[in-house]
Amino acid sequence: MTSKPEKPAVDPELRRRVQELIAFKGGGYNEDAVTDIIENALKLLTDVKDTGDVRVIQTAVRELRYAYRLFAPYSRTRKVTMFGSARTAPSKQEYQHALDFGRKMAAAGFMVITGAGPGIMQAGHEGAGPERSFGVNIRLPWEQAANPVIREDKKLVTFKYFFTRKLIFIRHSDAIALFPGGFGTMDEGYEALTLMQTGKSQLMPLVLIDRPGGTYWKTWDKHVREHLLRDQLISPDDLNLYRITDDTDEAVKLITRFYRNFQSSRFVKDLFVIRLKHAPTDSALEAMNEDFADIIVGPPIRRIEATPEEQEDTDHLELPRIAFGFNRRDYGRLRQLVDVLNGL
């Protein structure tokens, strides 16, 4: 059993002074949360002695604040993150495939996020064009300078730490496309799968794209099935969290069709709320409750109005929605439910 940090007692005088400081700055968004951040930052004066540890926190907060500000004006635009090798030369089929995919995703209304380096990352930016591209770069001793497509663009942010960089990739993505790559690509792909498998990120389409006739991802999938699945290290439903193709048109369809009816989802207390473009009929609800009874705990799948919590955030209030008690465990099955909703 894991223990949670105790919630500290509030120091009224400290809080008053912090709130005065916020008022002096002119106030703004999320003042309660900012108050908490400032109070916790002051505790570093006594709680963390090591200068290097404090600098990690300092840099992470600075980088995340800047990145969130950078992405905020584009929050209503769907985005796809492209991962793949920085070492892929423009003469390679994989490079041209990634360029083609980036172009088609931009044509479908998406923006493209890449790590801003060469190889597959540059191909994605070339395909989408700088106006529909974001660069999320990393400072490394030997690489990587931002590629020439995004280098002078304002939609470029450079990180010191991989963990803050990966957070931004996932946080602002509506889809993920992986092309053949090395350790970094594997790391990013497995992290995205783990976050969806455990419910720590939104469900989104994750497509593994090979060169035409290639076997890179088929070989990876064989390993997953013959070792992880066969040894019961993952469940069969986890295989629903990704798709494999060597066709860019199919990859684009797999991503765009995920949002054909599904819009977004969130937990509201014990209810899992799914926002849709079109509400399911009574007969469709009845069928879903029967077919997905194994993941329902408590309230069945039903149509609802926007919850008070959503109304506070003005969160897509105009959309129809369904809600049910989800067991918070079987996200591969939840992905299947999304597919059913998109097929209505």
C-alpha positions as CSV (number, residue, x, y, z in Angstrom):
1,M,0.0,0.0,0.0
2,T,1.4,3.4,-1.0
3,S,1.2,6.4,1.2
4,K,0.2,9.8,-0.1
5,P,2.0,13.0,1.1
6,E,0.2,14.6,4.0
7,K,-1.7,17.7,3.1
8,P,0.1,20.4,5.1
9,A,-1.6,22.8,7.4
10,V,-2.2,26.2,5.9
11,D,-0.1,29.1,7.2
12,P,-2.6,32.0,7.1
13,E,0.0,34.7,7.2
14,L,2.0,33.1,4.4
15,R,-1.1,32.7,2.3
16,R,-2.1,36.3,2.8
17,R,1.3,37.5,1.7
18,V,1.3,35.2,-1.3
19,Q,-2.1,36.4,-2.3
20,E,-0.9,40.0,-1.9
21,L,2.0,39.2,-4.2
22,I,-0.4,37.8,-6.8
23,A,-2.6,40.9,-6.5
24,F,0.5,43.1,-6.9
25,K,1.3,41.1,-10.1
26,G,-2.2,41.9,-11.4
27,G,-3.9,38.5,-10.8
28,G,-4.8,36.1,-13.6
29,Y,-5.8,32.5,-14.2
30,N,-6.0,29.8,-11.6
31,E,-5.0,31.9,-8.7
32,D,-5.6,29.2,-6.1
33,A,-3.3,26.7,-7.9
34,V,-0.6,29.4,-8.4
35,T,-0.8,30.2,-4.7
36,D,-0.2,26.5,-3.9
37,I,2.8,26.4,-6.4
38,I,4.4,29.5,-4.7
39,E,3.9,28.1,-1.2
40,N,5.5,24.8,-2.3
41,A,8.4,26.6,-4.0
42,L,9.1,28.4,-0.7
43,K,9.3,25.1,1.1
44,L,12.3,24.2,-1.0
45,L,14.2,26.6,1.2
46,T,14.1,24.1,4.0
47,D,13.1,20.8,2.4
48,V,15.6,20.4,-0.5
49,K,19.3,21.2,0.2
50,D,20.9,19.8,-3.0
51,T,21.3,22.6,-5.6
52,G,21.1,20.2,-8.5
53,D,17.7,18.9,-7.3
54,V,16.3,22.4,-7.0
55,R,17.6,23.3,-10.4
56,V,15.6,20.4,-11.9
57,I,12.4,21.7,-10.4
58,Q,13.3,25.3,-11.4
59,T,14.0,24.3,-15.0
60,A,11.0,22.0,-15.3
61,V,8.6,24.7,-14.2
62,R,10.1,27.3,-16.5
63,E,10.0,25.0,-19.5
64,L,6.5,23.8,-18.9
65,R,5.1,27.3,-18.4
66,Y,6.7,28.5,-21.6
67,A,5.5,25.4,-23.6
68,Y,1.9,25.7,-22.4
69,R,1.8,29.4,-23.4
70,L,3.2,28.5,-26.8
71,F,0.5,25.8,-27.4
72,A,-2.4,27.7,-25.9
73,P,-3.5,29.7,-29.0
74,Y,-3.9,26.4,-30.9
75,S,-5.8,24.4,-28.3
76,R,-8.8,23.9,-30.5
77,T,-6.8,22.4,-33.4
78,R,-6.2,18.7,-33.5
79,K,-2.6,17.7,-33.5
80,V,-0.6,14.5,-34.4
81,T,2.8,13.8,-32.9
82,M,5.3,12.1,-35.2
83,F,8.1,10.0,-33.8
84,G,10.9,8.4,-35.7
85,S,14.7,8.2,-36.2
86,A,16.7,11.4,-36.5
87,R,19.2,9.4,-38.7
88,T,16.8,8.6,-41.5
89,A,18.2,10.2,-44.7
90,P,15.9,12.0,-47.2
91,S,16.8,9.4,-49.8
92,K,15.2,6.6,-47.6
93,Q,11.6,5.4,-48.3
94,E,10.8,6.0,-44.6
95,Y,11.6,9.7,-45.0
96,Q,9.4,10.2,-48.0
97,H,6.7,8.2,-46.3
98,A,6.8,10.5,-43.3
99,L,6.8,13.6,-45.6
100,D,3.7,12.2,-47.4
101,F,2.0,11.5,-44.1
102,G,2.7,15.0,-42.7
103,R,1.2,16.6,-45.9
104,K,-1.9,14.4,-45.7
105,M,-2.5,15.1,-42.0
106,A,-2.2,18.9,-42.6
107,A,-4.7,18.5,-45.4
108,A,-7.0,16.7,-43.0
109,G,-6.9,19.8,-40.7
110,F,-4.3,18.6,-38.2
111,M,-1.1,20.3,-37.0
112,V,2.0,18.2,-36.8
113,I,4.3,18.0,-33.7
114,T,7.8,16.5,-34.0
115,G,11.0,16.6,-32.0
116,A,12.2,19.3,-34.4
117,G,15.4,17.4,-35.4
118,P,16.5,15.9,-38.7
119,G,15.3,12.6,-40.2
120,I,11.7,11.6,-39.7
121,M,11.1,14.8,-37.7
122,Q,12.2,17.1,-40.5
123,A,10.2,15.0,-43.0
124,G,7.0,15.6,-40.9
125,H,7.6,19.3,-40.9
126,E,8.3,19.4,-44.6
127,G,5.1,17.6,-45.3
128,A,2.9,19.7,-43.0
129,G,4.7,23.0,-43.7
130,P,6.0,25.4,-41.0
131,E,2.6,27.1,-40.5
132,R,1.1,23.8,-39.4
133,S,4.1,22.5,-37.5
134,F,5.3,22.6,-33.9
135,G,8.9,21.7,-32.9
136,V,9.6,20.3,-29.5
137,N,13.4,20.1,-29.4
138,I,15.9,18.7,-26.9
139,R,19.4,20.0,-26.0
140,L,22.0,17.3,-26.4
141,P,25.8,17.4,-26.4
142,W,26.1,16.2,-30.1
143,E,22.7,16.9,-31.5
144,Q,20.3,18.3,-32.2
145,A,19.9,21.6,-33.8
146,A,16.4,22.3,-34.9
147,N,15.8,21.4,-38.6
148,P,15.7,24.3,-41.1
149,V,11.9,24.0,-41.6
150,I,11.1,25.0,-38.0
151,R,14.3,26.6,-36.8
152,E,13.1,30.2,-37.2
153,D,9.5,29.6,-36.4
154,K,7.9,30.8,-33.2
155,K,6.2,27.4,-32.7
156,L,9.5,25.9,-31.6
157,V,10.4,25.2,-27.9
158,T,13.7,23.6,-26.7
159,F,13.8,21.5,-23.6
160,K,16.7,20.5,-21.3
161,Y,14.9,17.4,-19.9
162,F,13.4,14.5,-21.7
163,F,10.6,14.1,-19.1
164,T,9.2,17.6,-19.6
165,R,9.6,17.3,-23.4
166,K,7.7,13.9,-23.4
167,L,4.9,15.4,-21.2
168,I,4.3,18.1,-23.8
169,F,4.3,15.6,-26.7
170,I,1.5,13.6,-25.0
171,R,-0.4,16.5,-23.4
172,H,-1.0,18.3,-26.7
173,S,-1.5,15.4,-29.0
174,D,-4.7,14.0,-30.4
175,A,-2.9,11.2,-32.2
176,I,0.5,9.6,-32.3
177,A,2.3,8.2,-35.4
178,L,5.5,6.2,-35.0
179,F,7.9,5.6,-37.9
180,P,10.9,3.3,-37.6
181,G,13.5,4.5,-35.1
182,G,15.9,3.7,-32.4
183,F,15.9,3.8,-28.6
184,G,14.1,7.2,-28.5
185,T,11.3,6.1,-30.7
186,M,10.8,2.9,-28.7
187,D,10.8,4.9,-25.5
188,E,8.2,7.4,-26.7
189,G,6.0,4.6,-28.2
190,Y,6.1,2.5,-25.0
191,E,5.4,5.5,-22.8
192,A,2.4,6.5,-24.9
193,L,1.0,3.0,-24.7
194,T,1.7,2.8,-21.0
195,L,-0.1,6.1,-20.3
196,M,-3.2,5.0,-22.3
197,Q,-3.1,1.5,-20.8
198,T,-3.1,2.9,-17.3
199,G,-5.5,5.8,-17.9
200,K,-2.9,8.5,-17.3
201,S,-3.6,10.1,-20.7
202,Q,-6.5,10.5,-23.0
203,L,-7.2,7.6,-25.4
204,M,-6.0,8.5,-28.8
205,P,-5.1,6.7,-32.0
206,L,-1.6,5.4,-32.0
207,V,-0.5,4.2,-35.5
208,L,2.8,2.4,-36.3
209,I,3.7,3.3,-39.9
210,D,6.2,1.2,-41.8
211,R,7.7,1.8,-45.3
212,P,5.7,0.0,-48.0
213,G,6.4,-3.7,-47.6
214,G,8.5,-3.1,-44.5
215,T,8.6,-5.4,-41.5
216,Y,9.9,-3.1,-38.7
217,W,6.6,-2.8,-36.9
218,K,5.4,-6.3,-37.7
219,T,8.5,-7.7,-36.1
220,W,7.9,-5.5,-33.0
221,D,4.3,-6.7,-32.9
222,K,5.4,-10.3,-33.1
223,H,7.7,-9.7,-30.1
224,V,4.8,-8.1,-28.1
225,R,2.5,-11.0,-28.9
226,E,5.0,-13.9,-28.4
227,H,6.5,-12.5,-25.2
228,L,4.4,-9.8,-23.5
229,L,1.0,-11.3,-24.3
230,R,1.9,-15.0,-24.2
231,D,3.5,-14.6,-20.8
232,Q,0.5,-12.7,-19.6
233,L,2.5,-9.5,-19.0
234,I,-0.2,-7.6,-20.9
235,S,-3.9,-8.4,-21.5
236,P,-5.2,-9.3,-25.0
237,D,-7.3,-6.1,-25.0
238,D,-4.2,-4.0,-24.7
239,L,-3.5,-4.9,-28.4
240,N,-6.4,-2.6,-29.3
241,L,-4.3,0.4,-28.2
242,Y,-2.3,0.5,-31.5
243,R,-2.6,-0.2,-35.2
244,I,0.0,-1.1,-37.8
245,T,0.0,-0.1,-41.5
246,D,2.5,0.6,-44.3
247,D,0.0,2.9,-46.1
248,T,-0.2,6.6,-45.3
249,D,-3.8,6.9,-46.6
250,E,-4.8,4.2,-44.2
251,A,-2.9,5.8,-41.4
252,V,-4.7,9.1,-41.9
253,K,-8.0,7.3,-42.0
254,L,-7.2,5.5,-38.7
255,I,-6.6,8.8,-37.0
256,T,-9.4,10.9,-38.5
257,R,-12.0,8.2,-38.1
258,F,-11.2,8.0,-34.3
259,Y,-12.8,11.5,-34.2
260,R,-15.7,10.7,-36.5
261,N,-18.2,10.7,-33.5
262,F,-15.9,10.7,-30.4
263,Q,-14.9,14.2,-29.3
264,S,-13.2,13.8,-25.9
265,S,-13.7,12.2,-22.5
266,R,-13.1,12.9,-18.8
267,F,-13.9,11.6,-15.4
268,V,-16.4,13.6,-13.4
269,K,-16.2,12.1,-9.9
270,D,-17.2,8.4,-10.4
271,L,-18.7,8.9,-13.9
272,F,-16.7,8.5,-17.1
273,V,-18.2,11.1,-19.5
274,I,-17.7,10.8,-23.3
275,R,-18.6,13.8,-25.5
276,L,-19.9,12.9,-28.9
277,K,-21.0,14.6,-32.1
278,H,-24.0,12.4,-32.3
279,A,-25.9,10.8,-29.4
280,P,-26.5,7.0,-29.6
281,T,-30.1,5.7,-29.9
282,D,-31.8,3.8,-27.2
283,S,-31.2,0.5,-29.0
284,A,-27.5,1.3,-29.4
285,L,-27.2,2.1,-25.7
286,E,-28.9,-1.2,-24.9
287,A,-26.5,-3.1,-27.1
288,M,-23.4,-1.3,-25.6
289,N,-24.5,-2.0,-22.1
290,E,-24.8,-5.7,-23.0
291,D,-21.6,-5.9,-25.0
292,F,-19.4,-3.9,-22.5
293,A,-20.9,-5.1,-19.2
294,D,-17.5,-6.4,-18.2
295,I,-16.1,-2.8,-17.8
296,I,-19.2,-1.2,-16.2
297,V,-19.2,-0.7,-12.5
298,G,-22.3,1.0,-11.2
299,P,-24.3,3.3,-13.5
300,P,-24.9,1.9,-17.0
301,I,-24.1,3.7,-20.2
302,R,-26.7,6.4,-20.7
303,R,-27.2,9.8,-22.2
304,I,-26.7,12.8,-19.9
305,E,-26.6,16.6,-19.9
306,A,-23.4,18.4,-19.3
307,T,-22.4,18.0,-15.6
308,P,-22.1,21.0,-13.2
309,E,-18.3,20.4,-13.2
310,E,-18.1,20.7,-17.0
311,Q,-20.3,23.8,-16.9
312,E,-17.8,25.4,-14.6
313,D,-15.2,24.9,-17.3
314,T,-17.5,25.7,-20.2
315,D,-16.3,22.4,-21.6
316,H,-18.0,21.6,-24.9
317,L,-21.4,22.2,-23.3
318,E,-23.1,22.1,-26.7
319,L,-22.2,18.4,-27.4
320,P,-24.3,15.4,-26.5
321,R,-22.6,13.0,-24.1
322,I,-23.0,9.6,-22.5
323,A,-21.7,8.5,-19.1
324,F,-21.2,5.3,-17.1
325,G,-19.3,3.8,-14.2
326,F,-16.0,2.7,-15.8
327,N,-13.9,0.2,-13.9
328,R,-10.8,2.4,-14.6
329,R,-8.8,-0.7,-15.6
330,D,-9.6,-2.1,-19.0
331,Y,-8.6,0.8,-21.3
332,G,-8.1,-1.6,-24.3
333,R,-11.8,-2.5,-24.0
334,L,-12.7,1.2,-23.6
335,R,-10.9,1.8,-26.9
336,Q,-13.2,-0.8,-28.4
337,L,-16.2,1.1,-27.1
338,V,-14.9,4.2,-28.8
339,D,-14.7,2.3,-32.1
340,V,-18.3,1.2,-31.6
341,L,-19.4,4.8,-31.0
342,N,-17.6,6.0,-34.1
343,G,-19.3,3.3,-36.1
344,L,-22.8,4.4,-35.2
